[in-house]
Amino acid sequence: MLNDNRQQYVIQTDSTKEDGLGKVFAFIFVVAMFLVFVQEVFESVIAWYRDSMAWLNETATYLAGFWPF
């Protein structure tokens, strides 16, 4: 029988290094996504502020056009 002469090997791996590396990559990914989110919120707020200031400036200029000087 062929199965009687089959050699069996036990392969032991140290998965703690791989688990640690995976956790480090996951942490870096989460931090990077958080920073991207903060940047998007910051850019949206800055754009909203600039657009609001431009609108207020144009409105004030328009209303000032009615006053005789």
Secondary structure, 3 states (H helix, E strand, C coil): CCHHHCCCCCCCCCHHHHHHHHHHHHHHHHHHHHHHHHHHHHHHHHHHHHHHHHHHHHHHHHHHCCCCC
